[in-house]
Structure formats: structure tokens, C-alpha cells
């Protein structure tokens, strides 16, 4: 690893610390601005929500403390990577997150890989066939998919492939009661993953296809492309070996920025398909006003997005080494 690359990585890591602190502070403030708390929910579930009982619960949970004291307690726990205790679920928050995180990671990684692969191929193909019916079909199709709500698209995929054709499962992550293990279990998860991953990915396929197309058309005007064509190289070689790598830079940047949006979209997709990930957990935590759980999920999700953007920066430096030396 060169000194310039190491210095680039150190600079990016140094920027992560204040960003994570700011995110934790913002999450705490936004969550506590909403009315109600876990004490109200638990008192209602107990069936005797008297003011005395609610006040007792707030004392037990530390919710009666001034907000600044709750904040310092929360930040102190974060430094020890203690995300607190879910009083609604009666389980440590970290355990709940670690139990659901793999399902969300599988869904998000599958969706982003599928979206970038199809989007890049579609964008390059449209640019190579600029002005033809192929370009028109890809551009119009991308616009239609982009304008379609994710949850509605998911429901239509269920109607078509699960209800009408009956070839794909409509929800869940595995076949309940199947008792599968090993390769059979992995294939079962993949089979259940097809519809939710496709629903989440299609929106981003449209975004990346349009961005890749416009980026390729811009790259085509550069001198080194004209030189490659003057050498008599096939158009496919010019497109994939010379233009595509440079055109990838804005696509990679956008992919890193959209990871947070992708996580938000997974909430809708996981709810529609019954996928047991963090999205469903966020939905339940919001309904139950489980502040500790909600703060824990927001913090972990934010950290994942921040470090994913760090990886995108490193990948960006690999694609364009000039950035590392700036």
C-alpha cells in the first residue's frame, strides 16, 4: 500500500468519528421529539394505565430524568457499544438487532448487486445504441420503473408470480416447518429472496441505467475514445474496456449515497413480503414507541451507511487514482 493511499484512508477514517457522533445526536433528538414513550405503551398493555403506574414505569426506565441527562447516559452507553434494553421486547437491543441484521444485509446486498449489474448493462447498451429503438425502449422502461412506487411493484410481483403463476413464494425468508439445512436451506432462502430483492432493486436499476447512459455519452466525446476508435478497435471493446470504467465513477458515488435510501426502502419491502429483517423491526419499534430499540436500529443503520460510503470512497480512489493524491 502506497503512502498516498494510506494517507487517503486515514483522512477518511478521521472524518467518520464526528459524523457518527452527529448522527447519534440527531437520532436522539428526533426520536425524543415525538410524543409518547415505552411507559405509555406498557401501561396500556397492562390494562391499568393510571398516572401513578405510568410515573412508576418512567422512573424505572429513567424516562423521568431531564433530557440532557438521558442524552449523556445514552452517549456513554454508546461508547461502550451498549445499545440499551428493549422494555417492550424484554431483550437487549443489540441481541434483537444482531438477530435481524443478517436478513436485511442479505436483502440489501442482493438488491444493490442486482441493481448495479442490470443498470450498468442497460446504460452501456443504451449508449452504444444511442438514438435507436433499443435506446428508446431502455429509456422509457427505466422512466416507468422509476415512477412506480416500490410497495405497489412488490404487490404486483406477488400477484403475478406467487398468485397467478404460483412459481415463487409470496413472503417469508424460508419455508416454515421444512427443517432444511446446508445447501437446501441456502437455496430455500435464495428462492424466497427473488421477489423482495427484485422489488427493491428495480427502482435503482432505472436510476443507474439512466445515469450510466448519460455518463457514457459524455465519455464518448473525450479524446481518448476517439483515439481508441481511430486504432480500429471494435465498438464493444471501446465501450466496455475504455468508456465504461470512467463512466462508472458517478454510478459508484450515487450507489454509496443511496445506501441510506435503500435501507429505508427495505422497510416497505420487508413489510410487504414479510421478510424478517431490520425494516420490520423498525416498523414494530415505531408502533410500540420502543425508543431504545429505535435508537439502536437507527445508530447501527447509520454506522453501516457511513462505513459503506467509506468503502465507496476507497473504490472511487481505485477507479480514479488521481483522487488518492489530492
KEVODO-472880 format. One record per residue: y, z, x of N, C-alpha, C, CB in turn. Coordinates in steps of 0.05 Angstrom, whole numbers, padded with zeros to 5 digits, always signed. Glycine has a CB too. Example, Ala and Ser with C-alpha at 12.3 -4.5 7.8 and 13.67 -1.06 7.14 Angstrom:
2
-00114+00156+00264-00090+00156+00246-00066+00156+00264-00089+00181+00226
-00045+00142+00257-00021+00143+00273+00001+00157+00258-00012+00114+00282
This chain:
326
-00024+00000+00017+00000+00000+00000+00025+00000+00018+00000+00025-00019
+00043-00018+00013+00067-00021+00030+00087+00002+00023+00080-00048+00025
+00104+00009+00043+00125+00029+00037+00143+00023+00013+00142+00033+00062
+00149-00003+00010+00166-00011-00013+00152-00005-00039+00173-00041-00011
+00126-00011-00041+00110-00006-00065+00108+00024-00071+00082-00018-00063
+00103+00040-00049+00102+00069-00053+00128+00080-00062+00093+00082-00026
+00150+00071-00051+00177+00080-00059+00182+00072-00088+00199+00068-00041
+00173+00049-00096+00177+00040-00124+00162+00058-00143+00167+00011-00127
+00137+00066-00136+00121+00084-00153+00134+00111-00155+00092+00086-00142
+00143+00122-00132+00156+00148-00131+00181+00149-00149+00163+00157-00102
+00197+00128-00147+00221+00126-00164+00214+00126-00194+00237+00101-00157
+00194+00111-00201+00186+00110-00229+00175+00137-00238+00165+00088-00234
+00159+00151-00221+00148+00177-00229+00171+00198-00232+00128+00187-00208
+00191+00196-00215+00213+00215-00217+00229+00211-00243+00232+00211-00193
+00229+00187-00254+00243+00182-00279+00227+00193-00303+00248+00152-00282
+00201+00196-00299+00184+00205-00321+00190+00234-00330+00154+00202-00314
+00195+00251-00310+00198+00280-00316+00221+00285-00336+00203+00296-00291
+00246+00276-00331+00267+00281-00351+00262+00268-00378+00294+00272-00340
+00248+00245-00377+00242+00230-00402+00223+00247-00419+00230+00203-00396
+00202+00258-00407+00183+00274-00422+00197+00299-00433+00159+00282-00404
+00214+00312-00417+00229+00336-00426+00247+00329-00450+00246+00348-00404
+00261+00306-00448+00278+00298-00470+00262+00292-00495+00295+00273-00462
+00239+00280-00492+00222+00273-00515+00212+00298-00529+00198+00256-00507
+00203+00318-00512+00193+00344-00524+00216+00358-00539+00183+00362-00501
+00240+00357-00528+00263+00370-00542+00269+00356-00568+00288+00370-00523
+00270+00329-00567+00276+00314-00591+00255+00318-00613+00278+00284-00585
+00229+00318-00605+00208+00323-00624+00211+00350-00638+00180+00321-00611
+00217+00370-00622+00220+00397-00633+00243+00398-00653+00226+00418-00610
+00266+00386-00646+00289+00387-00664+00283+00372-00690+00314+00375-00650
+00272+00348-00688+00268+00331-00711+00248+00344-00730+00258+00304-00703
+00226+00356-00719+00206+00368-00736+00217+00392-00751+00181+00376-00720
+00234+00408-00737+00244+00432-00750+00268+00427-00768+00253+00452-00728
+00278+00402-00768+00299+00396-00788+00288+00392-00816+00314+00370-00779
+00263+00385-00818+00250+00381-00844+00246+00408-00858+00223+00365-00841
+00248+00409-00884+00245+00434-00899+00215+00442-00900+00256+00432-00927
+00210+00469-00903+00183+00479-00906+00170+00483-00879+00167+00460-00923
+00148+00499-00880+00132+00504-00856+00104+00511-00864+00145+00526-00838
+00087+00518-00843+00059+00524-00848+00056+00548-00866+00045+00528-00822
+00074+00567-00864+00072+00592-00881+00074+00585-00911+00095+00612-00874
+00091+00566-00918+00093+00558-00946+00067+00545-00956+00116+00539-00950
+00055+00528-00939+00030+00515-00946+00007+00535-00949+00023+00493-00925
+00005+00553-00930-00017+00572-00930-00014+00591-00954-00018+00588-00904
+00011+00599-00960+00015+00617-00982+00008+00603-01008+00044+00626-00983
+00015+00577-01011+00007+00562-01035-00023+00559-01037+00021+00535-01034
-00037+00554-01014-00066+00551-01015-00079+00577-01022-00076+00541-00988
-00067+00600-01015-00078+00626-01021-00075+00633-01051-00066+00647-01004
-00057+00620-01064-00054+00624-01093-00035+00647-01100-00080+00629-01105
-00023+00660-01081-00005+00682-01087+00019+00680-01068-00019+00710-01086
+00036+00660-01072+00058+00655-01055+00082+00672-01061+00066+00626-01056
+00079+00699-01059+00102+00717-01063+00120+00716-01039+00092+00745-01069
+00145+00723-01042+00164+00723-01019+00154+00742-00997+00192+00732-01028
+00142+00764-01005+00133+00783-00985+00110+00772-00968+00123+00809-00998
+00091+00758-00982+00068+00746-00968+00077+00723-00949+00048+00735-00988
+00096+00707-00958+00107+00685-00942+00121+00697-00917+00126+00667-00958
+00137+00718-00921+00151+00731-00899+00131+00743-00879+00170+00753-00909
+00109+00754-00889+00088+00764-00871+00076+00742-00854+00067+00779-00887
+00070+00720-00867+00058+00697-00852+00078+00687-00831+00051+00675-00871
+00103+00686-00837+00123+00676-00818+00125+00695-00794+00151+00673-00831
+00123+00721-00799+00123+00740-00776+00098+00736-00759+00124+00769-00787
+00075+00732-00772+00050+00728-00756+00051+00703-00740+00026+00728-00775
+00063+00682-00750+00064+00656-00736+00088+00653-00717+00064+00634-00756
+00106+00673-00718+00130+00671-00701+00151+00653-00713+00123+00662-00674
+00149+00646-00738+00168+00628-00751+00194+00642-00760+00155+00614-00774
+00193+00668-00758+00217+00684-00766+00237+00687-00742+00210+00711-00776
+00228+00679-00719+00246+00681-00695+00268+00660-00696+00229+00677-00669
+00291+00665-00683+00312+00645-00682+00301+00619-00670+00336+00655-00665
+00313+00597-00677+00303+00571-00669+00303+00568-00639+00319+00549-00682
+00323+00578-00625+00324+00575-00596+00302+00590-00583+00352+00585-00585
+00294+00614-00594+00271+00628-00583+00245+00613-00587+00269+00656-00595
+00242+00601-00611+00218+00585-00616+00217+00561-00596+00218+00574-00645
+00241+00550-00590+00242+00527-00571+00233+00535-00543+00270+00516-00570
+00243+00558-00533+00236+00567-00506+00206+00574-00505+00253+00591-00498
+00196+00586-00526+00167+00592-00527+00151+00566-00527+00160+00609-00552
+00160+00547-00542+00146+00521-00543+00147+00507-00516+00159+00503-00565
+00170+00506-00503+00172+00493-00477+00156+00508-00456+00201+00491-00468
+00155+00535-00457+00139+00550-00438+00109+00544-00441+00144+00580-00442
+00100+00541-00466+00072+00534-00470+00066+00506-00460+00066+00536-00500
+00085+00487-00464+00081+00460-00455+00077+00459-00425+00104+00442-00463
+00092+00476-00410+00089+00476-00381+00061+00485-00373+00110+00495-00369
+00048+00501-00390+00020+00509-00385+00000+00491-00399+00016+00538-00394
+00011+00469-00410-00005+00450-00426-00019+00464-00449-00025+00435-00408
-00006+00483-00460-00016+00497-00484-00001+00486-00508-00012+00528-00482
-00014+00471-00525-00001+00458-00548-00001+00475-00573-00015+00432-00554
-00010+00500-00570-00009+00519-00592-00034+00518-00610+00015+00512-00609
-00031+00531-00633-00054+00535-00651-00047+00524-00679-00062+00565-00653
-00065+00509-00691-00061+00499-00718-00070+00520-00738-00076+00472-00722
-00050+00532-00751-00057+00553-00771-00070+00541-00796-00032+00569-00778
-00064+00516-00801-00077+00503-00825-00106+00497-00819-00061+00478-00832
-00111+00485-00796-00138+00477-00789-00154+00500-00776-00137+00453-00770
-00140+00522-00768-00153+00544-00754-00167+00536-00729-00172+00558-00774
-00154+00518-00714-00166+00508-00689-00143+00502-00669-00182+00481-00695
-00148+00506-00643-00127+00499-00623-00119+00470-00626-00138+00505-00595
-00093+00464-00624-00083+00437-00627-00095+00418-00607-00053+00437-00625
-00098+00427-00582-00109+00409-00562-00138+00400-00569-00109+00423-00535
-00154+00418-00580-00181+00411-00588-00181+00389-00610-00196+00435-00598
-00163+00393-00629-00161+00373-00651-00153+00346-00640-00141+00383-00672
-00133+00346-00622-00124+00320-00611-00145+00307-00594-00098+00325-00594
-00158+00322-00577-00179+00311-00560-00202+00300-00576-00189+00331-00539
-00207+00312-00599-00229+00303-00617-00222+00276-00629-00234+00324-00638
-00196+00271-00635-00188+00247-00649-00177+00225-00630-00167+00253-00670
-00169+00233-00606-00156+00215-00588-00173+00191-00580-00147+00229-00563
-00199+00194-00574-00215+00171-00566-00216+00149-00587-00244+00180-00561
-00217+00156-00613-00218+00136-00634-00192+00119-00634-00222+00148-00661
-00169+00133-00631-00143+00119-00630-00140+00102-00605-00120+00139-00632
-00149+00112-00582-00148+00096-00558-00165+00071-00560-00158+00113-00533
-00189+00074-00571-00206+00050-00575-00192+00030-00593-00233+00059-00588
-00180+00039-00615-00167+00021-00633-00143+00007-00620-00158+00036-00658
-00126+00023-00606-00102+00012-00595-00108-00007-00572-00084+00035-00585
-00126+00001-00554-00133-00017-00531-00145-00043-00541-00153-00002-00512
-00163-00041-00561-00175-00065-00572-00154-00083-00585-00196-00058-00593
-00135-00071-00599-00114-00087-00613-00096-00100-00593-00098-00069-00632
-00087-00085-00572-00068-00097-00553-00081-00118-00536-00057-00075-00535
-00107-00115-00529-00121-00136-00514-00124-00161-00531-00149-00126-00504
-00133-00157-00556-00136-00180-00574-00109-00194-00579-00148-00170-00601
-00088-00178-00583-00062-00189-00589-00051-00205-00566-00042-00168-00597
-00053-00194-00542-00042-00207-00518-00059-00232-00511-00041-00188-00494
-00085-00230-00514-00102-00254-00508-00096-00277-00526-00132-00246-00509
-00097-00271-00553-00092-00293-00572-00063-00302-00571-00100-00283-00600
-00045-00283-00568-00016-00290-00567-00009-00308-00544+00001-00266-00567
-00020-00301-00520-00015-00317-00496-00027-00345-00498-00025-00303-00471
-00052-00346-00507-00065-00372-00510-00050-00389-00531-00095-00369-00519
-00042-00377-00553-00028-00392-00574-00001-00401-00564-00025-00376-00599
+00014-00384-00549+00040-00391-00539+00039-00413-00519+00053-00366-00527
+00020-00411-00500+00017-00432-00480+00009-00459-00493-00004-00424-00458
-00009-00458-00512-00018-00482-00526+00005-00495-00541-00041-00476-00545
+00022-00478-00554+00045-00489-00569+00065-00502-00550+00058-00467-00586
+00069-00489-00527+00088-00500-00508+00078-00526-00496+00094-00480-00485
+00052-00528-00490+00040-00552-00479+00042-00575-00499+00011-00548-00471
+00041-00569-00525+00041-00589-00546+00068-00588-00561+00018-00585-00566
+00090-00582-00546+00116-00579-00559+00124-00603-00575+00137-00574-00537
+00132-00598-00600+00140-00619-00618+00118-00632-00634+00155-00639-00603
+00093-00625-00628+00070-00637-00642+00063-00620-00666+00046-00641-00623
+00043-00630-00681+00034-00615-00705+00020-00589-00696+00014-00632-00721
+00008-00588-00672-00004-00563-00662+00018-00542-00658-00019-00568-00635
+00040-00549-00647+00062-00531-00643+00073-00521-00670+00085-00545-00627
+00075-00540-00689+00085-00532-00715+00066-00513-00730+00089-00558-00733
+00040-00518-00728+00021-00500-00742+00022-00472-00729-00008-00512-00739
+00022-00471-00703+00023-00444-00689+00049-00430-00696+00020-00448-00659
+00071-00444-00695+00097-00431-00701+00099-00421-00729+00120-00450-00695
+00091-00437-00748+00092-00429-00777+00072-00407-00782+00086-00453-00795
+00048-00409-00771+00028-00388-00775+00037-00362-00763+00001-00396-00762
+00049-00362-00740+00060-00338-00727+00081-00325-00745+00070-00344-00699
+00099-00342-00756+00120-00332-00773+00109-00319-00798+00140-00354-00781
+00089-00331-00810+00076-00319-00834+00063-00292-00829+00055-00339-00846
+00048-00291-00807+00034-00266-00800+00055-00245-00793+00015-00271-00776
+00076-00252-00779+00097-00233-00771+00110-00221-00796+00118-00247-00754
+00113-00237-00817+00127-00227-00841+00108-00212-00860+00139-00250-00856
+00082-00210-00854+00063-00197-00871+00060-00168-00864+00036-00211-00870
+00064-00149-00883+00060-00121-00877+00032-00115-00867+00066-00104-00902
+00030-00097-00848+00004-00091-00836-00016-00079-00856+00007-00071-00812
-00006-00061-00873-00025-00048-00892-00035-00068-00913-00010-00025-00906
-00018-00087-00921-00026-00107-00940-00046-00126-00927-00002-00123-00951
-00041-00133-00902-00060-00150-00888-00087-00137-00885-00049-00157-00860
-00087-00111-00880-00112-00096-00878-00127-00096-00904-00106-00067-00869
-00113-00091-00926-00126-00091-00952-00137-00119-00959-00105-00083-00974
-00123-00140-00952-00133-00167-00958-00158-00173-00941-00112-00188-00952
-00159-00164-00916-00182-00168-00899-00206-00153-00911-00177-00158-00871
-00201-00129-00922-00223-00114-00935-00234-00129-00959-00213-00086-00943
-00215-00139-00975-00223-00154-00999-00240-00178-00992-00198-00162-01016
-00231-00193-00971-00245-00218-00964-00271-00213-00949-00227-00235-00946
-00270-00197-00928-00294-00195-00910-00313-00173-00919-00285-00191-00882
-00303-00152-00932-00321-00130-00939-00330-00132-00968-00306-00103-00936
-00312-00140-00986-00320-00141-01015-00331-00168-01023-00295-00134-01032
-00315-00190-01017-00324-00217-01025-00348-00227-01009-00301-00236-01023
-00345-00226-00983-00366-00237-00965-00387-00217-00958-00354-00249-00940
-00379-00191-00957-00398-00170-00951-00410-00171-00923-00420-00170-00971
-00394-00181-00904-00405-00184-00877-00394-00163-00857-00399-00211-00866
-00373-00148-00865-00362-00128-00848-00358-00102-00864-00335-00137-00835
-00360-00079-00851-00356-00053-00865-00326-00050-00872-00365-00030-00847
-00321-00036-00894-00294-00034-00904-00279-00010-00892-00294-00031-00934
-00293+00008-00879-00279+00032-00868-00298+00049-00852-00267+00048-00890
-00286+00070-00840-00301+00088-00823-00304+00077-00795-00328+00093-00835
-00316+00094-00778-00320+00086-00750-00349+00080-00743-00309+00107-00731
-00367+00093-00758-00396+00088-00755-00409+00089-00782-00409+00109-00735
-00433+00080-00783-00449+00081-00808-00458+00110-00812-00473+00061-00808
-00450+00123-00833-00456+00151-00837-00486+00155-00842-00440+00162-00861
-00497+00174-00827-00525+00181-00830-00544+00162-00817-00531+00182-00859
-00534+00144-00800-00551+00124-00787-00566+00137-00764-00536+00100-00778
-00554+00157-00751-00567+00170-00729-00570+00153-00704-00593+00180-00737
-00553+00132-00701-00555+00114-00679-00545+00127-00653-00540+00088-00684
-00556+00117-00630-00547+00127-00604-00549+00105-00584-00565+00151-00595
-00537+00109-00561-00538+00089-00540-00524+00063-00547-00566+00083-00532
-00537+00041-00541-00525+00014-00546-00522+00009-00576-00543-00007-00533
-00541+00019-00592-00539+00015-00621-00514+00028-00632-00564+00025-00635
-00507+00052-00621-00483+00066-00630-00458+00051-00622-00483+00094-00618
-00458+00040-00598-00434+00025-00588-00430+00000-00605-00438+00017-00558
-00452-00014-00611-00450-00038-00628-00440-00031-00656-00476-00053-00629
-00449-00008-00666-00440+00000-00693-00410+00006-00694-00456+00025-00702
-00400+00019-00672-00371+00024-00671-00356-00002-00669-00365+00042-00646
-00366-00021-00652-00352-00047-00649-00352-00062-00676-00367-00064-00628
-00374-00060-00691-00376-00074-00717-00355-00062-00736-00404-00071-00728
-00352-00036-00736-00332-00023-00753-00303-00027-00743-00338+00006-00756
-00301-00034-00717-00274-00037-00705-00261-00064-00711-00276-00034-00675
-00277-00084-00718-00267-00112-00721-00244-00114-00740-00290-00130-00730
-00247-00103-00765-00226-00106-00785-00201-00090-00778-00236-00097-00812
-00203-00064-00771-00178-00049-00765-00164-00060-00740-00184-00020-00761
-00179-00067-00719-00166-00078-00695-00153-00105-00701-00187-00081-00672
-00165-00121-00717-00154-00147-00724-00128-00143-00741-00174-00164-00740
-00129-00125-00759-00105-00119-00776-00082-00111-00759-00111-00098-00797
-00087-00093-00740-00066-00082-00723-00056-00103-00703-00075-00057-00708
-00074-00121-00694-00068-00140-00673-00053-00164-00683-00093-00149-00659
-00058-00173-00708-00048-00199-00717-00017-00199-00717-00058-00204-00745
-00005-00177-00724+00025-00176-00723+00035-00182-00695+00035-00149-00733
+00022-00170-00675+00031-00173-00648+00022-00200-00636+00019-00150-00631
+00001-00212-00646-00006-00239-00638+00017-00257-00644-00032-00249-00653
+00029-00254-00668+00052-00271-00675+00076-00267-00657+00060-00265-00704
+00081-00241-00650+00104-00235-00632+00100-00247-00605+00108-00204-00630
+00076-00243-00593+00071-00252-00566+00069-00282-00565+00045-00240-00555
+00058-00295-00586+00056-00324-00586+00084-00337-00586+00041-00333-00611
+00102-00326-00602+00129-00338-00603+00144-00332-00577+00145-00326-00627
+00141-00308-00566+00155-00302-00541+00143-00318-00518+00152-00272-00535
+00117-00321-00517+00104-00336-00495+00113-00366-00497+00074-00334-00496
+00114-00376-00521+00122-00404-00525+00150-00409-00514+00121-00412-00554
+00169-00392-00523+00197-00395-00514+00200-00391-00484+00216-00376-00529
+00185-00372-00473+00186-00366-00444+00174-00390-00428+00170-00341-00438
+00153-00401-00438+00141-00425-00425+00160-00448-00425+00114-00432-00438
+00173-00453-00448+00192-00476-00450+00215-00472-00430+00202-00478-00479
+00223-00447-00426+00245-00442-00406+00234-00447-00378+00255-00413-00409
+00210-00437-00372+00199-00441-00345+00195-00471-00339+00172-00426-00343
+00189-00487-00359+00184-00515-00355+00209-00530-00344+00176-00528-00382
+00232-00517-00347+00257-00530-00337+00262-00524-00308+00280-00522-00354
+00246-00506-00296+00252-00498-00268+00242-00520-00248+00238-00472-00262
+00254-00519-00225+00248-00539-00204+00219-00539-00195+00266-00536-00181
+00207-00515-00192+00180-00514-00181+00160-00527-00201+00172-00485-00175
+00166-00527-00227+00149-00541-00246+00151-00571-00242+00156-00533-00275
+00176-00580-00238+00180-00609-00234+00166-00618-00208+00210-00615-00232
+00166-00600-00187+00153-00606-00162+00123-00608-00166+00159-00585-00141
+00111-00589-00182+00082-00589-00187+00074-00615-00202+00074-00564-00203
+00091-00623-00221+00084-00648-00235+00087-00672-00217+00103-00650-00260
+00107-00671-00199+00111-00694-00181+00087-00697-00162+00137-00690-00165
+00073-00676-00157+00050-00677-00139+00026-00689-00154+00042-00649-00129
+00029-00694-00180+00007-00706-00195-00013-00687-00206-00007-00726-00178
-00006-00660-00207-00025-00641-00218-00029-00644-00248-00015-00612-00212
-00053-00639-00258-00057-00641-00287-00039-00622-00302-00087-00636-00294
-00032-00630-00326-00014-00613-00342-00026-00586-00348-00008-00627-00369
-00052-00584-00351-00065-00558-00356-00062-00540-00331-00095-00562-00362
-00064-00551-00308-00060-00536-00283-00032-00527-00280-00069-00552-00258
-00013-00544-00287+00015-00537-00285+00021-00514-00304+00033-00561-00292
+00010-00515-00329+00015-00495-00349+00003-00468-00341+00005-00504-00376
-00023-00468-00335-00036-00442-00331-00033-00431-00303-00066-00446-00337
-00032-00448-00283-00030-00438-00256-00002-00433-00246-00045-00457-00237
+00017-00448-00257+00045-00446-00247+00064-00433-00267+00055-00473-00239
+00063-00443-00291+00083-00433-00311+00075-00407-00324+00087-00455-00333
+00050-00404-00331+00041-00381-00347+00047-00354-00334+00012-00383-00353
+00042-00352-00307+00046-00327-00293+00075-00318-00295+00037-00329-00264
+00093-00336-00291+00122-00329-00293+00130-00323-00322+00139-00351-00281
+00118-00338-00340+00125-00334-00369+00114-00308-00379+00114-00357-00385
+00094-00296-00365+00082-00271-00374+00101-00247-00372+00057-00266-00358
+00121-00248-00355+00138-00225-00349+00151-00213-00374+00159-00233-00330
+00164-00229-00391+00175-00217-00416+00154-00207-00435+00193-00237-00429
+00131-00220-00435+00109-00212-00453+00099-00184-00445+00086-00232-00454
+00094-00181-00419+00085-00155-00409+00106-00133-00414+00079-00156-00379
+00131-00139-00410+00152-00120-00416+00152-00111-00445+00180-00131-00408
+00151-00131-00463+00151-00125-00491+00126-00109-00499+00151-00151-00508
+00103-00115-00487+00078-00100-00493+00082-00071-00487+00054-00112-00478
+00094-00064-00464+00099-00036-00457+00118-00023-00477+00110-00034-00429
+00139-00036-00484+00158-00025-00503+00146-00020-00530+00183-00043-00505
+00128-00038-00539+00117-00037-00566+00093-00018-00569+00109-00064-00574
+00085-00004-00547+00062+00014-00550+00068+00036-00570+00055+00026-00522
+00093+00046-00570+00100+00066-00589+00099+00056-00618+00128+00077-00584
+00109+00031-00621+00107+00018-00648+00078+00013-00656+00122-00008-00647
+00061+00007-00636+00033+00002-00641+00020+00028-00651+00019-00008-00616
+00027+00051-00639+00017+00076-00648+00025+00083-00676+00025+00099-00628
+00051+00076-00682+00060+00081-00710+00045+00063-00730+00090+00075-00712
+00040+00038-00722+00024+00021-00740-00004+00030-00744+00025-00007-00729
-00015+00044-00723-00043+00053-00726-00045+00074-00748-00052+00065-00699
-00023+00088-00754-00024+00108-00776-00031+00094-00802+00003+00123-00779
-00018+00071-00808-00024+00056-00832-00052+00045-00832-00003+00034-00836
-00059+00033-00809-00085+00020-00807-00108+00041-00809-00088+00005-00780
-00105+00063-00796-00125+00084-00797-00128+00096-00825-00119+00106-00777
-00106+00097-00839-00106+00107-00867-00121+00087-00885-00078+00113-00877
-00114+00061-00881-00127+00040-00898-00157+00038-00893-00113+00013-00893
-00165+00040-00868-00193+00036-00861-00209+00062-00857-00195+00019-00836
-00196+00084-00861-00210+00110-00857-00219+00114-00829-00233+00111-00876
-00203+00103-00810-00210+00106-00781-00203+00134-00771-00196+00084-00764
-00221+00149-00760-00216+00178-00754-00201+00182-00728-00242+00193-00753
-00176+00173-00727-00160+00176-00703-00136+00194-00707-00151+00149-00693
-00117+00192-00688-00093+00209-00689-00075+00201-00712-00078+00207-00663
-00076+00176-00720-00059+00167-00743-00065+00183-00768-00063+00138-00748
-00091+00186-00774-00099+00202-00798-00091+00231-00794-00129+00200-00803
-00093+00241-00769-00086+00269-00764-00056+00273-00767-00095+00276-00735
-00040+00254-00759-00011+00256-00763-00005+00257-00793+00004+00232-00750
-00018+00240-00808-00013+00238-00837-00020+00265-00850-00030+00216-00850
-00043+00277-00843-00051+00303-00854-00031+00325-00845-00079+00310-00845
-00023+00324-00820-00004+00345-00810+00023+00344-00824+00000+00342-00780
+00032+00320-00831+00057+00317-00845+00054+00328-00874+00065+00287-00846
+00033+00322-00887+00029+00332-00914+00027+00362-00915+00004+00319-00926
+00014+00374-00894+00009+00402-00894+00030+00418-00879-00018+00407-00881
+00051+00404-00869+00072+00417-00854+00061+00434-00831+00089+00435-00872
+00041+00423-00818+00029+00437-00795+00045+00430-00770-00002+00428-00791
+00066+00446-00765+00086+00439-00745+00073+00438-00717+00109+00459-00745
+00057+00458-00710+00045+00459-00684+00028+00434-00679+00028+00484-00680
+00012+00426-00698-00005+00403-00695+00012+00378-00693-00024+00400-00719
+00033+00376-00710+00050+00352-00709+00065+00350-00683+00071+00354-00732
+00075+00373-00672+00089+00372-00646+00070+00365-00624+00101+00400-00641
+00045+00375-00626+00026+00368-00605+00019+00338-00605+00000+00384-00609
+00015+00327-00629+00009+00298-00630+00032+00281-00621+00001+00290-00659
+00056+00289-00629+00080+00274-00620+00083+00275-00590+00105+00285-00634
+00078+00299-00578+00082+00302-00550+00061+00285-00534+00079+00331-00542
+00036+00288-00542+00015+00272-00528+00019+00242-00532-00013+00280-00539
+00027+00234-00556+00032+00206-00561+00055+00196-00544+00038+00200-00590
+00076+00212-00542+00099+00204-00526+00092+00202-00496+00122+00224-00530
+00077+00221-00486+00069+00221-00458+00052+00196-00452+00053+00246-00451
+00033+00190-00471+00017+00166-00468+00034+00141-00466-00004+00163-00491
+00054+00139-00484+00072+00115-00484+00088+00114-00458+00090+00116-00508
+00098+00137-00449+00114+00138-00424+00098+00128-00400+00125+00166-00419
+00074+00139-00398+00057+00131-00375+00047+00102-00378+00033+00150-00372
+00043+00093-00402+00036+00065-00406+00059+00047-00397+00029+00060-00436
+00083+00055-00403+00106+00039-00393+00108+00040-00363+00132+00049-00406
+00100+00063-00351+00100+00065-00322+00080+00044-00310+00092+00093-00313
+00056+00043-00323+00036+00023-00314+00047-00006-00318+00010+00026-00330
+00062-00010-00339+00073-00037-00344+00093-00043-00322+00087-00038-00372
+00109-00023-00313+00128-00028-00291+00113-00036-00266+00145-00002-00286
+00091-00022-00260+00075-00028-00236+00063-00057-00239+00053-00008-00232
+00053-00063-00263+00042-00090-00267+00064-00111-00264+00029-00092-00295
+00088-00104-00274+00111-00123-00272+00117-00128-00242+00136-00111-00286
+00116-00106-00226+00120-00109-00197+00099-00126-00184+00121-00082-00184
+00075-00125-00195+00053-00142-00184+00058-00172-00191+00026-00133-00195
+00067-00177-00216+00072-00204-00224+00096-00216-00210+00075-00205-00254
+00116-00199-00205+00140-00209-00192+00147-00189-00169+00164-00211-00212
+00136-00193-00145+00140-00174-00123+00169-00169-00115+00126-00184-00098
+00188-00187-00124+00216-00183-00117+00226-00157-00129+00232-00206-00127
+00215-00148-00152+00224-00124-00166+00219-00099-00149+00211-00122-00193
+00197-00099-00135+00189-00075-00119+00210-00070-00097+00162-00080-00106
+00222-00091-00087+00240-00089-00064+00269-00085-00072+00238-00113-00046
+00274-00082-00099+00302-00078-00108+00309-00049-00105+00305-00087-00137
